Amino acid sequence: MIRITEPNFSEEEKRAVLEILESRQITRGSWTETFSREFAGYIGVKHCFTVCSGTVALFVALKALGVDRGDRVVVPAMSFMATIDAVCLAGGEPVVVDVDDFYTMDPNQLEDAVKKFSPKVVIPVHLYGGMADMEAIMELSERYGFYVIEDSAQAHGAELKGKKAGAWGHMGAFSFYASKNVPMGEGGAITTNDDELAKKVRRWIDFGESPAFNFRITEFQAAIGTIQLRRLDERNERRRRIASAYTKAFGEHFLVPAEREGSKHVYHLYTLRHPERDRIVEDLRSAGIDARVYYPYLLHELRDSLHLPTPRAERFRREVFSIPVHPYLTDEEVSYIVDSLTEIVSSGKIIS
Ligand SMILES: Cc1ncc(COP(=O)(O)O)c(C=O)c1O
């Protein structure tokens, strides 16, 4: 099976892990500091705090912004469930809005939701590695006075108008789960340019609150993340080259992913749409290609929440499927995926 995603490590990661074992400084050491400094520099923000997962990064960001019982938080209908679960864990009341044609929060509907529900925080998600319309969302934030946390779990290195995901909002939240563009195994980070918010985040992650939590990562995770981060741009370029080959090959039969003007998509996932999605996914899997559906659910179906009508997300959810686009695919594997999917859709079984 050609896997939907897989991490890849070199001698450098192995050496670093062994050195950490030998040093016996296995947590709270120089790798954790190095990662935070380099990640902040890479994203272009003043502060970066590592935590043990992307879900925790979202939770801590919400808490640092003061979200508590009954505060409303807007999320898009399409995302991984952690986006809405972090809101529920923080005690907030989720408000779900529709997506635009880029699978990210629809700013027009966001404005309706803001007028109707007066949220404290809005969480746009850069789904699949493509940027949400941050210009429009930040303009609304200034006009209506809500905070913005960018869920950048799938968008390490994505950019809009030269500014990276995680540097647009008041705060950014990242995941370094094994499948992500920067994998650590498990891990997360919170980014911000705001010194006051940085102080609040520090209190949340380092026993300043009562009752207190421990959200730390180990030196092993930080070392792997640092070395992976140093290769991120090169690997994102490889993802973009594979995506461009797919888009050329599949544009005739499928709705291919669009790139927002002025943005750089980092193709955490390459997601197509077709009305006969289920048949196609089944055929791809029979051909040894690990096609998957991200996500078969909408967030307001999972948790109690307020929501506006979500006609786009409801249609997209029935039609989307993702194919392998990770940077370790060989050229032969990319050709095999192109040929197999073209054959599946041209064989007459599928009506395109
Ligand atoms: C969009 C999104 N948000 C949040 C998360 C949560 O991250 P984690 O799995 O590290 O808790 C993930 C990933 O898993 C994600 O894809």
PDBQT file of the ligand as one rigid body, heavy atoms in Angstrom, charges set to zero:
ROOT
HETATM    1  C1  LIG A 401      -6.798  20.839  11.973  1.00  0.00    +0.000 C 
HETATM    2  C2  LIG A 401      -6.275  20.154  13.204  1.00  0.00    +0.000 A 
HETATM    3  N1  LIG A 401      -6.436  20.736  14.406  1.00  0.00    +0.000 NA
HETATM    4  C3  LIG A 401      -5.980  20.165  15.529  1.00  0.00    +0.000 A 
HETATM    5  C4  LIG A 401      -5.294  18.964  15.507  1.00  0.00    +0.000 A 
HETATM    6  C5  LIG A 401      -4.892  18.340  16.798  1.00  0.00    +0.000 C 
HETATM    7  O1  LIG A 401      -3.548  18.050  16.902  1.00  0.00    +0.000 OA
HETATM    8  P1  LIG A 401      -3.048  16.816  17.810  1.00  0.00    +0.000 P 
HETATM    9  O2  LIG A 401      -3.430  15.554  17.117  1.00  0.00    +0.000 OA
HETATM   10  O3  LIG A 401      -1.566  17.025  17.854  1.00  0.00    +0.000 OA
HETATM   11  O4  LIG A 401      -3.677  16.959  19.144  1.00  0.00    +0.000 OA
HETATM   12  C6  LIG A 401      -5.081  18.333  14.267  1.00  0.00    +0.000 A 
HETATM   13  C7  LIG A 401      -4.336  17.085  14.114  1.00  0.00    +0.000 C 
HETATM   14  O5  LIG A 401      -4.314  16.064  14.491  1.00  0.00    +0.000 OA
HETATM   15  C8  LIG A 401      -5.596  18.926  13.079  1.00  0.00    +0.000 A 
HETATM   16  O6  LIG A 401      -5.444  18.347  11.895  1.00  0.00    +0.000 OA
ENDROOT
TORSDOF 0
